[in-house]
Amino acid sequence: MELNSIYLDENIINIIYNKLEINSKIKFAYINKFTYTNYKCINKTLIYNYIYTDYILFKKLLIFFNYNEKELLLIGRTCLENIPKIAEKKTGSFQTNGINNNKLNYYYDLRYFFELIMNNISIKELIKSNDINDEIKFMLNKIVKYRYLSRFETLWKISSEPSLRTLNWNFSPCDKDINWIKMSTGLRCQLD
């Protein structure tokens, strides 16, 4: 590849690419036709690395790359494999005599499905399989039911549904080790 009248071997380009962090990898793919052709598909598949590990990067990849219906279904099926449950203190939990009376509610992390639904995944296709929990099917259908044209309207409508608690703007998990990113109405996914 030629860059500013300097020829760089493809192996050197690969080494450079492999040393970059994800935001730079996305930008790198858009330098020229060569990098776009060779790295766009690689970048698209990076989304699997961020399912249930980094919501912001998952969302960025959905925004920057167009995933077709087949790709969205594969991502959705991967999300279905191990949906984590997130604990939140019940309202009114308190401490008496040094005994912690925390009552916890557990909710499925639905943020990733929300993003897929906002990107027009076919939930009917996704939940065709009989091995999917009925509770999860119910919640995914609820998200689809509340989906409006805008993200803001969808999140506003969802906020009144108790079964979709993790999509509520004021959901706060108990485990402080979880890097929880609250749902927002804006895109806020610019590359740094």
C-alpha positions as CSV (number, residue, x, y, z in Angstrom):
1,M,0.0,0.0,0.0
2,E,1.2,3.5,-0.8
3,L,0.8,6.1,1.8
4,N,2.1,9.7,1.2
5,S,4.4,8.4,-1.5
6,I,5.9,5.8,0.8
7,Y,5.3,2.1,0.1
8,L,4.3,0.0,3.1
9,D,4.2,-3.7,2.9
10,E,0.9,-5.4,3.8
11,N,2.6,-7.2,6.7
12,I,3.6,-3.9,8.2
13,I,0.1,-2.6,7.8
14,N,-1.2,-5.7,9.6
15,I,1.2,-5.2,12.5
16,I,0.1,-1.5,12.8
17,Y,-3.5,-2.5,12.7
18,N,-3.1,-5.3,15.3
19,K,-1.5,-2.8,17.8
20,L,-4.4,-0.3,17.6
21,E,-7.2,-0.1,20.1
22,I,-10.8,-0.5,18.9
23,N,-11.6,3.2,18.2
24,S,-8.4,3.5,16.2
25,K,-9.1,0.3,14.3
26,I,-12.5,1.6,13.2
27,K,-10.9,4.9,12.0
28,F,-8.0,3.0,10.4
29,A,-10.4,1.1,8.1
30,Y,-11.5,4.4,6.6
31,I,-8.1,5.7,5.6
32,N,-8.3,4.6,2.0
33,K,-9.7,1.9,-0.3
34,F,-7.1,-0.7,0.6
35,T,-7.7,-0.4,4.4
36,Y,-11.5,-0.3,3.9
37,T,-11.5,-3.4,1.8
38,N,-9.1,-5.3,4.1
39,Y,-10.2,-4.3,7.6
40,K,-13.9,-3.4,7.4
41,C,-15.1,-7.0,7.7
42,I,-12.6,-7.7,10.5
43,N,-13.9,-4.7,12.4
44,K,-17.5,-5.8,12.0
45,T,-16.8,-9.1,13.6
46,L,-15.2,-7.4,16.6
47,I,-18.7,-6.8,17.9
48,Y,-18.8,-10.4,19.3
49,N,-15.9,-9.5,21.7
50,Y,-18.0,-6.9,23.4
51,I,-21.3,-8.7,24.0
52,Y,-21.9,-8.4,27.8
53,T,-18.4,-7.0,28.3
54,D,-18.5,-3.4,26.9
55,Y,-21.9,-1.9,26.0
56,I,-20.5,1.4,24.6
57,L,-18.1,-0.4,22.1
58,F,-20.9,-2.8,21.2
59,K,-23.2,0.2,20.4
60,K,-20.4,2.0,18.5
61,L,-19.8,-1.0,16.3
62,L,-23.6,-1.2,15.5
63,I,-23.6,2.5,14.6
64,F,-20.4,2.6,12.5
65,F,-21.1,-0.6,10.5
66,N,-24.2,-1.6,8.7
67,Y,-25.1,-5.2,9.7
68,N,-27.5,-7.1,7.5
69,E,-30.4,-9.2,8.8
70,K,-28.4,-12.4,8.8
71,E,-25.5,-10.7,10.8
72,L,-27.9,-9.2,13.3
73,L,-29.5,-12.6,13.9
74,L,-26.1,-14.2,14.5
75,I,-25.3,-11.4,17.0
76,G,-28.7,-11.8,18.6
77,R,-28.2,-15.6,19.0
78,T,-24.8,-15.0,20.6
79,C,-26.5,-12.6,23.0
80,L,-29.1,-15.2,23.8
81,E,-26.5,-17.8,24.8
82,N,-25.6,-16.3,28.2
83,I,-27.8,-13.4,29.2
84,P,-26.5,-12.2,32.5
85,K,-28.8,-11.3,35.4
86,I,-28.0,-8.0,37.2
87,A,-29.0,-7.5,40.8
88,E,-30.6,-4.3,42.1
89,K,-31.6,-3.5,45.6
90,K,-35.3,-3.5,46.2
91,T,-36.8,-0.2,47.1
92,G,-36.9,0.1,50.9
93,S,-33.9,-2.1,51.7
94,F,-32.4,-1.2,54.9
95,Q,-29.9,-2.2,57.6
96,T,-30.9,-2.9,61.3
97,N,-28.7,-4.0,64.2
98,G,-25.7,-4.6,61.9
99,I,-27.7,-7.1,59.8
100,N,-28.0,-6.2,56.2
101,N,-31.6,-6.7,55.1
102,N,-30.9,-6.2,51.4
103,K,-33.5,-7.7,49.3
104,L,-32.4,-8.1,45.7
105,N,-34.2,-8.2,42.4
106,Y,-32.5,-9.8,39.5
107,Y,-33.1,-8.6,36.0
108,Y,-31.8,-9.7,32.6
109,D,-29.4,-7.3,30.9
110,L,-31.5,-6.3,27.9
111,R,-29.4,-3.3,26.7
112,Y,-27.8,-5.3,23.9
113,F,-31.1,-6.6,22.6
114,F,-32.5,-3.1,22.8
115,E,-29.7,-1.9,20.5
116,L,-30.3,-4.8,18.1
117,I,-34.1,-4.1,18.0
118,M,-33.4,-0.4,17.3
119,N,-31.2,-1.7,14.4
120,N,-34.3,-3.6,13.1
121,I,-33.4,-7.2,14.0
122,S,-36.3,-9.6,13.4
123,I,-37.3,-10.8,16.9
124,K,-39.7,-13.3,15.4
125,E,-36.8,-14.9,13.6
126,L,-34.6,-14.7,16.7
127,I,-37.0,-16.4,19.1
128,K,-38.2,-19.1,16.7
129,S,-36.1,-21.6,18.6
130,N,-38.0,-23.6,21.3
131,D,-35.0,-23.6,23.7
132,I,-35.4,-19.9,24.5
133,N,-36.8,-19.1,28.0
134,D,-40.5,-17.9,27.8
135,E,-39.6,-15.0,30.1
136,I,-37.0,-13.7,27.7
137,K,-39.4,-14.1,24.7
138,F,-41.9,-12.1,26.6
139,M,-39.4,-9.3,27.4
140,L,-38.1,-9.1,23.8
141,N,-41.6,-8.9,22.5
142,K,-42.3,-6.1,25.0
143,I,-39.4,-4.1,23.7
144,V,-40.6,-4.5,20.1
145,K,-44.1,-3.5,21.2
146,Y,-42.8,-0.3,22.7
147,R,-40.5,0.5,19.8
148,Y,-41.3,3.9,18.3
149,L,-39.6,5.9,15.6
150,S,-37.3,7.7,18.0
151,R,-35.0,6.3,20.6
152,F,-36.3,8.8,23.1
153,E,-39.9,7.8,22.7
154,T,-39.0,4.1,22.9
155,L,-37.0,4.5,26.2
156,W,-39.7,6.8,27.6
157,K,-42.4,4.1,27.0
158,I,-40.2,1.3,28.3
159,S,-39.5,3.2,31.5
160,S,-43.0,2.3,32.8
161,E,-42.6,-1.4,32.2
162,P,-41.2,-3.3,35.3
163,S,-40.1,-6.3,33.3
164,L,-37.7,-4.1,31.3
165,R,-36.1,-2.6,34.4
166,T,-32.5,-2.7,33.1
167,L,-33.5,-0.4,30.2
168,N,-34.7,2.3,32.6
169,W,-32.5,5.4,32.9
170,N,-32.4,5.1,36.8
171,F,-31.5,1.4,37.0
172,S,-28.5,1.0,39.4
173,P,-26.9,-2.4,39.9
174,C,-25.7,-3.5,43.4
175,D,-22.4,-4.9,42.2
176,K,-20.0,-1.9,41.9
177,D,-17.6,-4.0,39.9
178,I,-20.0,-3.9,37.0
179,N,-19.1,-1.1,34.6
180,W,-22.8,-0.2,34.1
181,I,-23.6,2.3,31.4
182,K,-27.1,3.6,31.8
183,M,-29.4,3.9,28.8
184,S,-29.4,7.2,27.1
185,T,-31.5,8.9,24.5
186,G,-28.6,10.3,22.6
187,L,-26.1,8.5,20.4
188,R,-23.0,9.6,22.3
189,C,-20.8,7.1,20.5
190,Q,-18.4,9.3,18.7
191,L,-14.9,7.9,18.2
192,D,-12.4,9.4,20.5
